[in-house]
Amino acid sequence: MSTCKTGAEHIKSLQDGRTVYIDGKLVPDVTVHPAFRNSVQSSAMLYDFQARPENIETMTFKPEGANRRVSRAWQMPRNYSEMVQRRKAMQAWAELSYGFMGRSPDHLASALVGQRMGIEVFRKHGEARAKALADYFEEASRNDYFLTYVIINPQAERGKDWGEQTEDLVARIVDEDSIGITIRGAKMLGTSSIMANEVLVANLQPLKPGEEDLAFSSALPMNVKGLRVLSRKSYEASAVSVFDNPLSSRFDENDALIYFDDVKVPWERVFVHRDTDMCRAQFHDTPGHAYQNYQAQIRLSVKIKFLVGLAHKLTEAIGTTAMPPIREQLGFLAANVSMVHAMMAGMEAEGERRGEWWVPNKHFMYSAQVLTQDLYPRVINTLRDLSGGALIMLPSSIQDFADPELKRIIGITQRAAKMTPEDKVKFLKAAWDAVGSEFGSRHTQYEMFYAGARFVTTSHSYRTFDWRGATGMVDHLLSTYDLAQELPAKAG
């Protein structure tokens, strides 16, 4: 047995008879299906990378009493230096996909790390539920599971509460007995569910009294009876080649609606049971929400740096780098990507002690979310602005190079100062895949809304800011003078 989980082990674990549909058909094996096979290989790449002898110490650690090493994403930092060590491992994983795998295994591992740190919150909900969460954390971490989650309800009639929607729309408890609960209904967005081992089913959206049937949290294997995965369109399947679509052909992690058709969940995998406030507390009263979004910012910082690199190479390809207005745009992008890195460093250095654990600074993390929600589309629009028509007028596919006459014309029309025509086409196709393709558009939408609408992230920022300190300075200023001191006393 290898020192830690490998890519081959991960691929084998996905051949488990899970029920996945795409284009109206059942997928017998996601690891070989043309809609998913390359993405599955990309997920396996992460485990192979951490298993390399030269990467073992950086990427993995051995939990106390465990037989094998596991990803550092499962590490619970006790201090600043351990947090930095853990971040470097997650950063290395993100760089393998240039930040385009938004639900890589370290995301949900981070969520569970934070929730496990706040186990006392679950104890208030009940010792049995706390034990279930603690035991599951041990199982998931020891086996280095690739987890995804579905924590958002399907969009429906906005004028109705979740409990008033069509009966089978939103996943809810429909029965329970001595064995466990039975759930029926849908959840989304099952990003990376195609290549995950298990799914955390929870509710991040606010629930009201009377909606207790919706108020549960549990973890399930992706192949459990009654769990159906309805995949969106595969961008990988429509990718012509790696040369034509270097990102979408390999890093389309996929999104899916997950429908639970009377799925039985044993009590030992139920973490929240009919408690609307505990659904919120699971994420916000524990460090769970902070840790999962801290990981997201680590990944996003890699992705934005990659896009800024694309912007610079784009100006080199079309010969505009030296122009002052272009330098201004590039300098602005450089300043912003550095701001994201600085805020990430601040989350760690200004972290908070929670018992024996070190937790990233929540306000810095939420501030970074607010910044990057606006920054990502701004970077994309800047890339569009810098490119002009260069990203549009490209050869239709790699096959154009197979025809000598077409290749000759491409050589004439795709000239660049520092690139061969072939290299220029190769680069511009990569830029288009990131910016203008359907895959690229999905990523813009994802980065703008994965953490919620803007009012959600700004509300978190408002909630965690030190308003007392800010207004206290104002009050102190006002206390240093008054009207009576300024006006001369009236003569008797």
N, C-alpha and C positions, 0 to 999 in steps of 0.2 A: 504494500500500500504506500502511495506517495505521501510526502510530508504534509501536503495540504490538498484541497480540492483542485482538480484539474479540469481543463476544458472538455476532455473526453468524458469524464464523469458527469459533468453538467449536461452535455448533450444526451447521454444515456438516460439521465433522470427525467428528461422531457418526453421520452418515448413511453408514456404512461397511460395511453388511452384516453386522454383528455378530449372533451367535446368542443371543437372549434369549427366555426362556420365562416366561409368567405365565398362571395359570389354565388350564394345559394347552395353551396355544397359542403359536406362534412369533410374535414381535413384528417386523413388517416394518421399522418405523422408530420408534425410541424417542423421537424428537423431536416426534412428533405423537400418539403413543398416549396415551389418557386416563389411563393409570396412571402415566405419567412426564413428560408434556409440560410441566407447570407447574414441576416440579423442574428439568428441563432449562433452562427459561427462567430460573430462579433462579440456576443455575450460570452461564449466559450473562451475567446481571446483574453478576456479579463482574468479568468481563472488560470489560464496558461501563463500569463504574465506574472501573476503573483507566485506561481509555483516554480519559476526559474530560480536556480540556486543563488544567482547574484541578487535576486529581488526578495528572497524569503524574509530577511530581517526587516526590510523597509515596509513590505506590504502586509505581513502577517504577524500574529502573535499566538501564543499558546495559552488558552484559558486555564485557570487552575483546575487540575484534575482531568483535563481533556487528553485524549490520545493523539490528536492531530492539531496542527496549527490552523488558524482560520483568518479571514480577512480582518485587517485592523478596523474596518468599519464597525465591528462588533465590540471594540475596545471601549471601556467606560473610563474616560480620563479622570485622574485624580488631581491633576495639576496642569498648569499652563504648558509645560514642556511635553507632557503626554498628549495634550490636545494638538499641539503643533506637529508632533510625530504622526498622529492619526491623520491630520489634514494633508500632510505630504503624500501619504499613501493614496488618499482619495483624489488628490490632484493628479497623481501619476495615472490613475485609472481614467480620469476625465480626459487627459491628453491623448489617450489611445483612440478616442472617438472625436477628438477636437471639441468636446463639450456637447456633442449632438445626441448623446444617449442620456436623456433627462431622467429616466427611471432605471439607472444602473443599480446593481445590487446594494450599493452603499447608501442609497436613499432611504429605503425602508429599514435597513439595519440601523441607520441613524435615528429614525423615528422610534424604534423599539428600544434602543439604548436610552433615549431620553425618557421614555415611559417607564422603563425599568428603574431608572434613577429616582423616579417619583412614586415608588411602590406604595408609599404611605397614603397616597391619594386613593389608590385602589383598595387599601385596607379599610378606609372610611366607608367605601361602598360595600365591603364585605370581605371577610378573610378568604372565602372560597374563590372569589373573583381575583383577589390579589395573588393567591397561590397559582391560579390558572395562568395569569400573566407571567409570573416568575418562572414557572415550569416551562411555559412555551418559549420564553426567551432562552432558557438553557437549551432546549431542543433545537431551536432555529439557529442559534449561534454555534453550537457544537457541530451541526451539520452544514454550516455555512450556506444556509438556504438563500436562494434568490427569491425575494418577496416583492410583490406589488401590493397596491391597495386600491380599493374603490370606496371613496368617502363622500362622493357627491351624488345627489339624486338626479334622475333624468329630468330635463326641462319639460314642463308641461304647462298647465293653466296657472299663470303667475298670480291670478287673483284668488287662488285657493291655497289654504295651508296644506302642508305635505300630507297630513292625515286625511284630508278631504279629497285627495286625488283618486283616480280610478283604482279600484281595490288592489290589483296586481301590478301597478306601476312601480311603486317604491318598495324596496325590500323591507319586509316586516316580519315579525314573529306571528305565525298563524297557529302554532300549537307548541306545547311543551309537556314533558313528562319526566320520569326519573332518570332517563338517559340523557336528555338535553332539549334543545329548542329546535323547531322546524321553521325555516324561513322561506318566504316566497316573494318574488318581485325583482326589480332591476336596480343596478348601481353602475356608476361610471366614475371616472374615465379609466378603464383598466389598462393604462399605459404599461407596456412590456409584459402584459399578462401572458402573451404567447410564449415567452421564454422564461417565465417565473415558475418556481416550484410551488409556491403557496400564495394565497391572497388574504390580506387583512381587510375585513369588511367592517366599516365603522361609519359614523355620521359626524361630519365636521360642520354641517349647516345647523343653525339654531332650530331647536325643537320646542314645542309648547306643551303645557299640561294637556293631557288627553291624547298625546302622540307617543305614549309609552311603548306601543307595539313596534314603533320604528327605532326605539332607543336601545340598541344593542351593539356589541362589538365582538368580533370573533375572528379566528383564523382557520382557513380551510385549504386542503390540498387542491390543486387545480384540476385534478381528475376525480374529485368527489362526485358521487352519483347525484344528478340533477343540476349540476353547474354547467351552464352553456355560455360559450364565448362567441359573441357576434363581432367579428373583426370589421374595422373600416376598410376602405380601399387600400390595397398595398402599393406603396410607391416603389418598393423594391421590385415588384412584379413588372411594373411598367418601365423600369430603368433599362435603357438599351444596352449599356455596357458599363464597366467601371470607368473607362476613359470618358464616356459621355456623361455619366452620373456617379462620380466618385463617392459622394456622400449618401444619396438616397439608395444606391445599390447595396450599401453595406450597413447603414446605421438607421434604417427605418424601424424603430423600436415598436411601432404599431400602437394603436389605441383600440379599445374594444368596450362594448357594453357587455356587462356580465349579468345574466339572468339566472336567478335561483328558483328552480322548479321543485318546491318542497324539499329543500336540502336539510338534512338532519345534522345538527351541530352538537357534539357531546359537550357536557358541562365543563369538562377540563379544557375546552377551547373557547369558552365564553368568558369574556373579560368585563363586559358591561351588560347588565340585564335590566331592561325596563326602567332606566333612570335617565331622564332627559338631560339633567345637569351633568351627570357623569360623562355623557358623550362629549360635552365640551371640556370637562375637567381632564379627561384622558389626554388631550393634546395641550391645553393651555395652563392647567394647574401643575402639570408635570413639565419637565424640560423637553417633552416630545416634539412640540411644534418648533421650538427653538433649534433643536438638533437637526430635524429634517430639513429645515430651511437654511440652516448654516451649510449643510452639505450642498443644497441647491445653489447657494451663492459661490461655493468653491468651484462647482462645475461650470456655472455661468461665467465666472471670471476667466476661465480657460477659453470658453467659447467666444466671449467678446474680444479677448486678446487675439484669437485666431482671425476673427472678422476684421479687426483693425490691421492685422498683417495682410489680409486680402486687399484691403483698401490701399495700403502702401504699394504692394506689388502691382495693383491695377494701374496706379499712376505711372509706375515704371514701364508697364507694358504699352501704355499709350503716350508716354513721353511728356507727362505734365507735372512731374514731381517738383521741379524747380520753380514753378509758377507761384508767386506769393499767395494768391487766393487759395490755391490747392494746399500749400504748406499750412495755411491757417486752419483749413478743415482737418488736415491730418494731425496737427498739433492739438486741436480741440478733442479729437478722438483719443489721442494718446493721454491727454489729461484725464479724461473720463475713465478710461480703462485702469489707469493708475489709481483713481479715486476708489474704484471697486476693490482693488487689491488692498488699499490702505484701510478701507472699512472692514475688510475681512481680517486684517491684522489686528484692528481695534477690537473686533468681536472676541478675539482670543486673549489679547493682552489685558483688556478691561473686562474679562469674564467674571463670573459670579460664583461664589462658593455655595453649594447646595449639599449640606451634609459632608460626606467624604468626596463628593464629585465636583468637577470643574465644568461650568456651563457657559456657553458663549453669551456675550452681552446681548440681551434681547432687543434693546432699543437700537443698537448699532445694526443688528441683523434686519429689523423691520425697516430701518432707514435705508439700508442697501436695497431692500425689495422695492421700496418706493422709487428710488433712483433708477434701478435697472428696468423697471416696468416701462419707463419713458426712454431710457437709454437704448434699449435693444432696437425698437423700431427706428430710433434716430440714426443709429449706426447703419441699419439696412437702407434707410433713405439716403444717407450720405454715400453709400456704395453705389446706389442707383444714380445719384447726381454725378459722381465722379466718372462713372462708366459711359454715360450717354447711350449711344446706340451700339457700343462695343459688345455688350452682352447679348444683343439680339441677333446680329448678323453673323451667325456662326454656321459651320457645316452641319448638315442635318444629323449625321452620325459618323461613327468611326469608319463606316463603309465607304465614305467619300474618299478616304485616303487609299482605298484599295484600287481605285481607278486612276491610272497614271495621268490622264488629262485633267481630271478633277483635282488631283493632288498638285499638278503644276499651277492651276489657277489659284488654289488655296495658298500656295507658296508666294504668289504675286500679291494677293489681296490681304494676307494676314501677317504683314511685316511688323516687326517691332525692333527698337534699338538694342535691347538686351536679351531678346529671345528669338529662337528660330520660329518660323511659322507654326510648326507642329507644337512647340512648347507654348506658344501664345494661345492656340486653340485649346490645348490641354488645360491651361490655367483659367481661361475665360469660361470654359465649361464647368470647372469647379466653382468659380464665383457664381455662375448662374444657378447651379444646384443649391448653393447656400442662400441665394438672395431671391431669385425669381421663379424657381420651379414650384410645383405644387408642394413638394417636400419642404422647400424653403419657406413658403407661405404658411404652412402648418406650424413651422418652428416660430415664426413671428407671432402668430396667434397664441401659441403655447406659452412663450416667454412673457407675453402681456397679461395672461390670465391664469396661469397654473396656480398662482398663490391667491387667486380671487380677483374680483374687480378692483379698480383703483381705490374705491371708497373703503374696501376691506383692509388693504395694506396701510392706507393712511390712518384708518381707525386704530390699527395695532400700534402705529407710530405714536399717535396721540395718547393712547392708553399707557404706553411704557415710558414716555418722556418725563423728565424731572421738572414738572410744572411748578412744584413748590420752590425749588431752587431758583427757577427763572423769575417767578413773580416775587419771590422773597427779595431779590436784588432791587426790584422796582419799589417794593414797600420800604426797603431800607433807604433808598434815595429820598422818597417822599417824607420819611421820618426826620430827615436832616434839616428841614426848614418848614415854616408855616407862615400863614398870612399875618398873624399877630406880630411876629418878629420883624416883618418887612415894613409894615405900616407904622408910622410914628403915632404915639399915643395922642388922643385928642386932648386939647387943652380943656381944663375944668370949666 
